[in-house]
């Protein structure tokens, strides 16, 4: 008798399931929303008898922004490679909220035989291989897109209304302000005012950054300052009480830390192309880029020379030397020359006429200028409102009015900027303790004062005399005043002749 064969066991392989999770915003960075989605999707996979072969999490990425979603792209690649039978998600809007992405996803699903299916914890199975399944997917996609666009429109309208009211935007606390983004933080606001004053007086962004770090001031994120971050803070419109939304300016509800005209002076200064220097080119010596070669007029730069060149301290192996940028026309000991020019500057700041010059430079009624600027802006706003009324001013007339007001405002801002820049001498000129104040100045401030007071030209001398200091090889032309200080020579008992003032 022939034995019967035992029936074959059911060896149908389990569905290979991929779990896709996405969170648009993870404010705390903990990924808790992703974890909850994955847990629910794993439970659904168990219900379906599917084996999870991969989890694809895109955290803190929106499906509607158009930005790359690395894990979503990896999911599509694995689907094309035939590694996945079913995609499990919390909701279909986790996969896509843009119709173009949905169509691509449908095409990938249909390219496999049998087609890859989708199962959403919130809405069940979606068979994209059938017309009805694709119709439902497209309807859900359109609904998701509508919700995104509707939410975006509401958000934009809300943001615009907040800006028009001058209310602060969300986000981190701004430097100079408390957590409410309205109240000034006194220590930081004072530092901002001092920094703006110093910048307009010739101080560099690097010097301001060093000063803030030394004082223990940190950025809003708790980091130390550098020139770039200082620049960003000094250029902020909010410092002058301005709220900006999509390029349009509104009057803010908070009080300005600095006047508007001063803020504009800062913007003009920082946007000046002549300020731009390559990395590492920030001057480290008093006369770099200020003193000129008497041979061809080019600027001087500092290089280190060996001890055999112009020795003035035998124990040193090298020393800084001013040299002509365009050639070997001349060389001077940088330390000795800087010290000599500093003495000249101090002597000039002690002379009786310096205070008169300072008063003349700052002989501007700042209050009147600020008041006039406010009047002009109010007038401009009034005309703009009138243009929107029946029978109001016509567009062509409004353009003429605005051009007139803008021209006067520009002239006022130029006067205020000029007055701000004369502050380079305001707190040192004619004081009893000029030398003490001078020694406390930063290098940038000293350079600004020297550049304001004098033109320094280094003259060629005979061989063998280049690095032996001789004041006769230096021509100083004073840019202001008729007098020049008399300073004793560093060697010997001769006195430096009075240098002639710059021609008027």
ZIWO-V194256 format. One record per helix or strand. SS is the DSSP state (a for helix, b for strand). FROM is the first residue (numbers start at 1). LEN is the number of residues. Records with the same first field share a line. If there is no record, write none. Layout:
BEGIN
SS = FROM-LEN ; FROM-LEN
END
This chain:
BEGIN
b = 16-7 ; 51-8 ; 86-4 ; 117-4 ; 124-3 ; 177-1 ; 184-1 ; 242-4 ; 248-4 ; 292-2 ; 299-8 ; 318-7 ; 331-3 ; 454-5 ; 474-5 ; 488-1 ; 495-1 ; 501-1
a = 32-17 ; 70-11 ; 92-3 ; 99-13 ; 131-34 ; 186-15 ; 205-10 ; 227-8 ; 237-4 ; 260-11 ; 273-3 ; 334-16 ; 353-9 ; 366-22 ; 395-27 ; 423-4 ; 434-7 ; 443-11 ; 471-3
END
